[in-house]
Each structure stands twice: as C-alpha cells, then as structure tokens.
Amino acid sequence: MTKGRLEPKQVNEAALMKDRRTLLQTLWIFAVLNYLYCDVVSLTDSHLLKQYLTGTVEGLQMSQQVLLTAAVLMEISIGMVVLSRVLKYTPNRWANMIAAVITTLAQIGSLFLGKPTPYYLFFSAFEIAATVSIFVIALRWRRPEPAHS
C-alpha cells in the first residue's frame, strides 16, 4: 500500500458503509414525506376536517398528550434522517432497528383507530414498507472487516 492511498478493498468497504448510511437516510426521508403528505391530504378530507375542528377525530380526543405522542413519533423518523448519516456503525444499526420497530408498530396500530380511508391505507402501505425495509437493512448490516496493510 502506498502512503496516503486506499487499497481497493478499503475503498469498497468505505463505499459500502457510506452507501448503507445513504440508503437508510433516504428511506427515512421517504417515510417522513409519506407521513407528512398523508397528513396534508387528510386536511382536505371534509369529513375529517370537521372532526379536527371539534377536537375529536374518529373517536380519539386530540388532547395535548395525544398530540405530544404524535410529535414524538414524527421526531423519531425525522431524527433518524440525521442519525443514519452521522452515527458510528453499532449505534447507527441499533438506532435504525429500534426506530423502525417503533414507527412500524405505531403505523400498524393507527390502522385500528377508526375506519381508515383508502388514501390512508395507500400511504400506510408505503410507510410500513419503508420502515420494515429499514429494519431488515439495519439487521443485515455487517461491520466491514478492517483492512490489513
């Protein structure tokens, strides 16, 4: 190995590590955009809009605790956009798996609150697919072996 230059194996391992981080980050962005646009679409649903204005949606009282829970769940996904890029291998892998499980279960659980609309089911399918994919990718992510000089 020449001084200051990476061997091909080192370059490939570094690229794979960066690619995995980029893929996870991109999937989190995809999930967040789906969550947000589903919320935007629901604001144009006159049936739901009337309920939002009363403070009770599909029988669920929109209390400060419910809104805080929704904010925490959204922040988990938003935070993972940054954390997927900056965390070192082990905490990155674990954070992605834990966040993916939490957000997947929350999204599945939301399908049982009231009667989901067709557009909500449509967005949910993509959201769940994204977070399950994140979990599987993180689960299968193996630490690159250190290069020998």
VENPEJO-V37857 format. One record per pair of residues at least 12 apart in sequence whose C-alpha atoms are under 8 Angstrom apart, sorted by sequence separation. I is the first residue (numbers start at 1). J is the second residue. If there is no record, write none. Layout:
((I | J) (I | J))
This chain:
((84 | 96) (80 | 95) (80 | 96) (108 | 124) (107 | 124) (80 | 99) (107 | 127) (108 | 128) (107 | 128) (77 | 99) (76 | 99) (104 | 127) (104 | 128) (77 | 103) (76 | 103) (104 | 131) (103 | 131) (104 | 132) (73 | 103) (101 | 131) (100 | 131) (101 | 132) (100 | 132) (73 | 106) (100 | 134) (101 | 135) (100 | 135) (97 | 134) (98 | 135) (96 | 134) (97 | 135) (96 | 135) (97 | 136) (97 | 138) (32 | 74) (96 | 138) (97 | 139) (94 | 138) (32 | 77) (93 | 138) (31 | 77) (32 | 78) (93 | 139) (93 | 141) (28 | 77) (29 | 78) (28 | 78) (28 | 80) (29 | 81) (28 | 81) (60 | 113) (89 | 143) (25 | 80) (26 | 81) (58 | 113) (59 | 114) (25 | 81) (58 | 114) (24 | 81) (25 | 82) (58 | 115) (25 | 84) (24 | 84) (25 | 85) (22 | 84) (21 | 84) (22 | 85) (21 | 85) (24 | 96) (38 | 119) (38 | 120) (38 | 123) (35 | 123) (34 | 123) (34 | 126) (35 | 127) (34 | 127) (31 | 126) (31 | 127) (31 | 130) (30 | 130) (31 | 131) (28 | 130) (27 | 130) (28 | 131) (27 | 131) (28 | 134) (27 | 134) (24 | 134) (24 | 137) (24 | 138) (20 | 141) (17 | 144) (13 | 144) (13 | 145) (10 | 147) (9 | 147) (1 | 149))
